[in-house]
Amino acid sequence: MRPIAAKLALIVLLFAAVPAVVYQQFRVAEEERTTLLLDGVANQGRAIAEALRPVLEAGDPTEVTRVGERMAALAGSQVDLRLLFRPREAAIDSFLLVAAVPPVPSSEMEAERGFLIRSRLLETVWQSCDAAEAIGRSLTGDRGNGPLVVAVTPLQTGAGCWALVTRLTQSESLARAVSTPFWQRPEVLLALGLYLALASVILLVLLSVSRNLARFERLAASISVGREGNRRFEKLNEVPELAGVARQFDAMVDRLRGSAASIRETAEESAHALKTPIGAIRQSLEPLRNIVPEGDRRGRRALEIIDQSCARLGQLVVEARRAIEATALMADPPIERIDLGHVVSELVEEMRGPSEAADVHLEAHVEHGVIVLGSDEAIETILENLIDNAIGFSPSGGTVRVVVRSARRGAILTVLDQGPGVKSENLGRIFEKGYSSRPNGDADAVAAANENFGMGLWIVRRNVEAMGGSIRVENRASSGLAVEIVLPLAQGD
């Protein structure tokens, strides 16, 4: 599946390639068309010159004075003809305009001579007057707006050199078509403008959709980690066709938030409802302990099992409540600004009692002012599970260190213990729901395993992911386990 950006780049490339390909094809076709047109006009001039050759070679003055009539009869409506004569040994610019079709007014005679001299085509004609083909071809008129010279056909006679200049009539569309580059013609410019307008509209539509989807993506990413509380997709949308999609996104977010609130409420109610009968069972055990004599081993064992089961049920209720809250947290992440260092410092102080009871030293090395988005409850759940887990695996006299620092990649929370670590093949499983691994042979460890449901680290991972963070675990080089959590830093107000 290719992203819209890649498709947009491909469309831009195609829009850029099409004019280049079409221009090249049109250029070749125009060159061939122009060549055919000019060759046709030149051949017409050469045919007229051959028709006039007998009269010019005879040198009969009477016939020469009537050569203009013959030229007018042979010329078409699209060409002008100029018959020039230069006597032998005369200078190049010493030529006579013998006849012209259409006739040239006397007031324009000098301008006509100047144009023919500046065209420089006559130089070659006078030097090789007996050429078999038409000599020279120019597409430039006098100052860019004079008649278009196509070819000069020379005729050598005993009296001198004759030259028939064939030109396209300036007023004719054929002359304009030949003299104007095809890419400068009005119809081509109009087609190019329409093409650019079409390409611009398509690109603007695609860019608008792509930009709108990018805004949707950023807002969805922000909502997923709790960075946006009240922003709506519908207000962010600028494309009318995506209005329905934006409304559905807003409705989905509302439903998720409503579901999360309902889940939290249900978890709280269920926990209270379950704790009440568990507490009643425990209270009912007290009279039974007084009634059952010490010598009744079966009765005492039954009371012990009930007591242990009540404790286990109570712990199970707590773990279930945390698991349900972690699920709600994924649907509706918290958005409070929390000083991670401050929360960690307070929680470490609260947990010094359990750590000292287990003969484990608890240290905190925190950097204050490390602000993340979350909630005190979510962060406390993460820390309680990690520190409880580290204390449970640490040997007597060991040390558990909790470190908070800020880095470019985010806020980093690290918990390090001096326990036995985890087998390398199980490192990837410790965050799985229901997974638990305790060392064998230790009575305290076995008791801890009986009270452990494999939910703590799973809840930790869910809470971290709900806050947009990541978690990594590895065995320390010396001994013990290192758990590193990276949370995104809150953006400034």
ABEGO torsion letter per residue (X at the ends): XBBAAAAAAAAAAAAAAAAAAAAAAAAAAAAAAAAAAAAAAAAAAAAAAAAAAAAAAAGBAAAAAAAAAAAAAABBAABBBBBBBBBBGBBAABBBBABBOBBBBAAAAAAAAAAAAAAGAAAAAAABAABABBBEBBABBBGGABBBBABBBBBBBAAEBBBBBBBBBAABAAAAAAABBAAABAAAAAAAAAAAAAAAAAAAAAAAAAAAAAAAAAAAAAAAAGABAABBAAAABABAAAAAAAAAAAAAAAAAAAAAAAAAAAAAAAAAAAAAAAAAAAAAAAAAAAABBAABAAAAAAAAAAAAAAAAAAAAAAAAAAAAAAAAAAABBBABBBBAAAAAAAAAAAAAAAAAAAGBBBBBBBBBGBBBBEBAAAAAAAAAAAAAAAAAABBBGBBBBBBBBBBAAEBBBBBBBABAEBBAAAAAAAABBGBBBBBBGBAAAAAAAAABAGAAAAAAAAAAAAAGBBBBBBBBAABEBBBBBBBBBBBBX
